[in-house]
Amino acid sequence: MALPTVVEHLRVLEAAGIVSSTKVGRVRTCQLTPGAFAGPVEWLRANRLPAERQLDRLGRFLDLDTDLDTDLDTSTDTSTDNE
Amino acid sequence: MSELIEHSQVHATFVIERHYPHRPEQVWHGLSDNAAREQWFGAGDAFAIHKKSHDFRVGGRAYEDGQWHGGPRSTFSATYTDIVELKRIVSTYDMWVDGGHLSTSLTTIALEPDGDGTQLTYTEQGVHFDGLVSVEGREQGTRGLLDQLATYLGAAK
């Protein structure tokens, strides 16, 4: 990657608050900003959660749907010792 | 009026995996059968349904419109684009909250037999508009925990 490209990438990351940099003489040092990803991670979690909850509800439904288990089970029932 | 909205679009992809101790036929029934799906799909008791429909076939639509108790109106509209019996369900869906377009997403549900049960892989690829946040997302703090507790209690029974 060419230096100007790297500089441009770093500028975007810095504008987004993901990296910060300091310049001493001719040397610019960049570092990852602590906690910079807290916002995006929280956002992703919030968007992922409804789908996760729905799949949990599907699981609960399947657990309770014992009539269906019997209907679909054409082989010998060997799982009646639950209660 | 729309000049007041700061328009933005954020793309996100996530994958959720679940193992269910039930055969693919049973999981498929829960996903595809209208009466079965009715029992788990949706937002639960905190949500009053105004209009709802589900047509499980390629090109068929799923629609859900309602109101959070004391909260905003929410609309879900999906179209099935690919169905392979017992193996795969692909759909696109849109979400609106109080008339604001929240997101457009592509979802893929893949089923695989896994021992005596089924491995379900849910992949969602979406574009989220204008920084709007879903009600479910906003309420995740408490509701999420309560749901997890309920799931745990159901499984431990």
Boltz contact constraints between the chains, C-beta under 6 A:
constraints:
  - contact:
      token1: [A, 46]
      token2: [B, 137]
      max_distance: 6.0
  - contact:
      token1: [A, 46]
      token2: [B, 140]
      max_distance: 6.0
  - contact:
      token1: [A, 48]
      token2: [B, 14]
      max_distance: 6.0
  - contact:
      token1: [A, 49]
      token2: [B, 140]
      max_distance: 6.0
  - contact:
      token1: [A, 49]
      token2: [B, 144]
      max_distance: 6.0
  - contact:
      token1: [A, 50]
      token2: [B, 136]
      max_distance: 6.0
  - contact:
      token1: [A, 51]
      token2: [B, 16]
      max_distance: 6.0
  - contact:
      token1: [A, 52]
      token2: [B, 16]
      max_distance: 6.0
  - contact:
      token1: [A, 53]
      token2: [B, 147]
      max_distance: 6.0
  - contact:
      token1: [A, 55]
      token2: [B, 18]
      max_distance: 6.0
  - contact:
      token1: [A, 56]
      token2: [B, 151]
      max_distance: 6.0
  - contact:
      token1: [A, 57]
      token2: [B, 40]
      max_distance: 6.0
  - contact:
      token1: [A, 58]
      token2: [B, 30]
      max_distance: 6.0
  - contact:
      token1: [A, 58]
      token2: [B, 40]
      max_distance: 6.0
  - contact:
      token1: [A, 59]
      token2: [B, 20]
      max_distance: 6.0
  - contact:
      token1: [A, 60]
      token2: [B, 151]
      max_distance: 6.0
  - contact:
      token1: [A, 60]
      token2: [B, 154]
      max_distance: 6.0
  - contact:
      token1: [A, 61]
      token2: [B, 30]
      max_distance: 6.0
  - contact:
      token1: [A, 61]
      token2: [B, 39]
      max_distance: 6.0
  - contact:
      token1: [A, 61]
      token2: [B, 40]
      max_distance: 6.0
  - contact:
      token1: [A, 62]
      token2: [B, 20]
      max_distance: 6.0
  - contact:
      token1: [A, 62]
      token2: [B, 22]
      max_distance: 6.0
  - contact:
      token1: [A, 62]
      token2: [B, 30]
      max_distance: 6.0
  - contact:
      token1: [A, 63]
      token2: [B, 154]
      max_distance: 6.0
  - contact:
      token1: [A, 72]
      token2: [B, 25]
      max_distance: 6.0
  - contact:
      token1: [A, 72]
      token2: [B, 26]
      max_distance: 6.0
